[in-house]
Amino acid sequence: MDDGLLPPREPKGKNKEQFFRLGELAGIPENQIKKTIKNMTTHKDKVLSLINALYLNEKTKRNYTKLIKRD
C-alpha cells in the first residue's frame, strides 16, 4: 500500500478518488463509501490514534496520517 490504496494495475488519482474506486471494486454502495469518508474525517483524533497503533512501517503510517490531516 505504499503506492496507494489500489492494486498497481488500477489507474491512480487523488486519495479520495482511490478510496471511492476501492469501495466500488469491493462492491460497497456509494452512500456507504461517503458515510465512511465522513466518519473518518469527522473523527480524526480517533482515526489518527488507530493509525499509530497499527503494525505498519513508519513511512506508511506517515502517509495515512497525511491523508487524514489533509481534509
FENNOR-V766781 format. One record per residue. N is the residue number from 1. RES is the residue in three letters. PHI is phi in whole degrees, 0 to 359 (999 if undefined). Layout:
N:RES:PHI
N:RES:PHI
This chain:
1:MET:999
2:ASP:298
3:ASP:265
4:GLY:135
5:LEU:273
6:LEU:255
7:PRO:299
8:PRO:305
9:ARG:285
10:GLU:276
11:PRO:298
12:LYS:266
13:GLY:191
14:LYS:295
15:ASN:303
16:LYS:296
17:GLU:297
18:GLN:296
19:PHE:297
20:PHE:298
21:ARG:296
22:LEU:300
23:GLY:298
24:GLU:299
25:LEU:298
26:ALA:274
27:GLY:79
28:ILE:273
29:PRO:299
30:GLU:304
31:ASN:296
32:GLN:289
33:ILE:298
34:LYS:299
35:LYS:297
36:THR:296
37:ILE:299
38:LYS:299
39:ASN:299
40:MET:292
41:THR:271
42:THR:266
43:HIS:240
44:LYS:302
45:ASP:301
46:LYS:294
47:VAL:295
48:LEU:297
49:SER:297
50:LEU:294
51:ILE:302
52:ASN:294
53:ALA:274
54:LEU:288
55:TYR:273
56:LEU:241
57:ASN:289
58:GLU:297
59:LYS:297
60:THR:294
61:LYS:300
62:ARG:298
63:ASN:297
64:TYR:295
65:THR:298
66:LYS:300
67:LEU:300
68:ILE:289
69:LYS:287
70:ARG:298
71:ASP:283
